[in-house]
Amino acid sequence: MNDKTAAIFKNNKLGNDIADFNKLMNEMLNDCAYKAIFEYLKTKTPFNDIMYDPDLGKDSQFDGAAAGASSTSLKFRDKEAMTLENLKHEIYHMYQHRYFDKLDLKKNR
């Protein structure tokens, strides 16, 4: 993992695909809003894992990535689902859950 990835995640469970994830992280951090979110997340307890979960979003319209309030992992269904759009979406949820203390998004829709 590069320094930016290691600043908020403890364990790489993507194998060699971590290089692609690091590129996405660097690209995301070119956006000043996500740079601020990243700096905030660095001050919180690190997340445990970046990983694949092949069952994620099966039989649904789910976009193939997740980072829930009760989870300390960032998950992608597969390498195809590991996109900049999905990363930004899930990093924002990570921020929401840390900033608003486990915000129940289903309740607030």
C-alpha positions in Angstrom: 0.0 0.0 0.0 1.2 3.5 -0.6 1.4 6.0 2.2 -2.0 7.5 1.5 -3.8 4.2 1.4 -2.0 3.0 4.6 -3.0 6.2 6.4 -6.6 5.0 6.6 -6.5 1.2 6.0 -4.6 -1.4 7.9 -4.8 -4.5 5.6 -4.6 -5.0 1.9 -6.7 -7.9 0.8 -6.7 -6.9 -2.8 -3.5 -8.7 -3.6 -1.6 -7.2 -6.5 -4.6 -5.1 -7.4 -3.6 -2.7 -4.6 -1.6 -0.8 -7.2 -4.8 0.0 -9.1 -6.5 1.0 -5.9 -3.6 3.3 -5.0 -3.9 5.0 -8.4 -7.6 5.6 -7.7 -6.8 7.0 -4.3 -4.3 9.4 -5.9 -6.8 10.4 -8.5 -9.6 10.9 -5.9 -7.3 13.1 -3.8 -6.9 15.6 -6.7 -10.4 16.7 -5.9 -10.1 19.2 -3.0 -13.3 18.1 -1.3 -12.1 14.5 -1.2 -8.7 15.6 0.0 -10.4 17.3 3.0 -12.5 14.1 3.7 -9.3 12.1 3.5 -7.5 14.4 5.9 -10.5 14.0 8.3 -10.5 10.2 8.0 -6.8 10.1 8.8 -7.6 11.5 12.3 -10.1 8.6 13.0 -9.5 5.0 13.9 -8.1 3.3 10.8 -10.4 1.0 8.8 -9.3 -2.6 8.7 -9.5 -4.0 5.2 -9.7 -3.2 1.6 -11.0 -6.3 0.0 -13.1 -8.1 -2.7 -16.4 -9.7 -1.8 -17.7 -11.6 -4.9 -21.2 -11.9 -3.3 -21.6 -8.1 -3.0 -24.6 -6.8 -4.9 -25.6 -10.2 -6.4 -29.1 -10.1 -7.9 -29.6 -6.4 -7.3 -28.9 -3.0 -8.9 -26.2 -2.4 -6.3 -23.1 -0.8 -7.7 -20.7 -3.4 -6.4 -19.0 -1.5 -3.5 -19.7 -1.1 0.2 -18.5 0.6 3.3 -21.2 0.5 5.9 -21.6 2.1 9.3 -21.0 -1.1 11.2 -18.2 -2.2 8.9 -14.6 -1.3 9.1 -13.9 -2.6 5.6 -14.1 -1.2 2.1 -15.4 -3.8 -0.2 -15.6 -4.1 -4.0 -17.5 -6.9 -5.7 -14.5 -7.4 -8.1 -11.8 -5.5 -9.9 -14.4 -4.2 -12.5 -16.4 -2.6 -9.6 -13.2 -0.9 -8.3 -13.9 2.5 -10.0 -13.2 6.1 -9.1 -16.9 6.7 -8.9 -17.5 3.8 -6.5 -14.5 4.8 -4.4 -15.7 8.3 -4.0 -19.2 7.1 -3.2 -17.9 4.8 -0.4 -15.3 7.1 1.0 -18.1 9.7 1.4 -20.1 7.1 3.3 -17.1 6.4 5.5 -16.9 10.1 6.2 -20.6 10.3 7.0 -20.5 7.4 9.4 -17.4 8.8 11.2 -18.5 12.4 11.3 -22.2 11.8 12.2 -21.5 8.8 14.4 -23.0 5.9 12.5 -25.7 7.8 10.7 -28.6 5.5 9.7 -28.9 6.4 6.0 -31.9 4.2 5.4 -33.8 6.1 8.2 -32.8 9.5 6.6 -33.8 8.9 3.0 
